[in-house]
Amino acid sequence: MKSEYSPYIAIQVQDYEKAMKFYQEVLGMEITEIKGNDTYMKKGIMNFVFENGGKAGTVFFEFKVDDVQKARKELEANGCTVTQEYSDNNMMISDPFGMNFHIWQDGAEL
C-alpha cells in the first residue's frame, strides 16, 4: 500500500474551548488554521490538529493514500479494523496493536 504521511498528529478533545485555551496559553501552541471542527496548531517543528469531539484523548496519525478502498482491503487482510467511515474515501482504522490512524485520498472531504 502506497501512502504519504500527513505532517500532523491528530488529537480528539472534549471541552473544546478549554482545551484550545490550555494548548495556547499553557503549552504555547500557535493556531495556524481553523477548519470546521478542526483547529490546526504548531509548536516548534511539530504540527497538531485538534478535533472537537470524538473520544477524548484519542491520538492518531494520518495517511494520504492513492485508493482508500484498495488500502482498506489490504489493511483488513492484515488484521486492521475500520472504526469509522466518513465516506468511501475517508475513514478511521485501528491496527491489530491498538494504534489508530486516519486514511484518505485526494478529493476526500476532511
N, C-alpha and C positions, 0 to 999 in steps of 0.2 A: 504494500500500500504506500503510494507516494503521498507525503504530507509535508506541510510547511508550518513550523511553529509560529504561533502568534507572539508578539512581543509583550503580551500581558499575562499576568497571573490574575485570575478572576476569583472574587470572593462574594458570597451571598451574605447579606446582612439584614437583620431586623432592626427596628427603631432607627430607621434610615437617617433622620435629621440629626440625632445624637451621634450616630456613627460618623457622619461626614464632619461634624464639628470636632470630634475626637481626633480623627485622622489628620485634619488640617491643623488644629491648634496644639495638640499634644505631640503628635508624631511629625508634624511639619511637612506633610504631603501637600503638593500643589495640584489643584484641579486644572486639568488641561482641556476637558471637554465633558459635556453632559448630553447624552442621547437617550431620550425616553426614560426608562428606569435604571439606566446605567450611568455611573459617574466615573470618568477616567481620571486617574491621578498619577503623579510621578514623584519619586523621591530618589534623588541621585540618578543612577542609571536604571533603576527598577521602575517598571510600569505596572499599574494595577487597574483593574476595572471592578468597581463595587456595584453589585446588582441589588436593587431594592427588592427584598422578598426572597422566596425560596427557603431552604433550610438554613437557618443561621449558622455561620461558621463553615459552610461548605466551601472548600477551596478546590479549584480545578484549573487545569491547563487548557489551552485552546489550540486546535489544529485546523488549518485550511487544507482540504483535500480536493482532488480533481473530480471525484464522483462519490458523493456521500453514500448512495445505495450500494455501490461496489465495496466501499470501505466498510460499511455496516456488515455485509455478508462475510467479509474476511475477519472482521473483529469478532462477530458472533461465533464463527467457526473456531476461533481461538479462545473461547471462554468468556467473552465480554457480553454485557447485557445493556440494551437500550433502556435508560431510566426515564427519559423524557424526550418526546418527539415534538419539536416546534413546527416542523414542516418536512416535506420529503427531502430537503437538502440542508437541514439544520437540526441537530439532536445532541443530547447528552448521553454519555456512555460511562459505564462502570467496568473496570477491568477485573480480572479474577483475583487481584491482590488488594482491592479496595480503593484504588485510585479512580477519581472521576475526571472526565475530560469532555470537552465540547468539540464536535466536528461540524464543519460547514463547508460549502463550496461557494465559489463566486456567484453572486446573484441572490444569495440567501439573505433574508431579512433578519438582521441581528438585533 
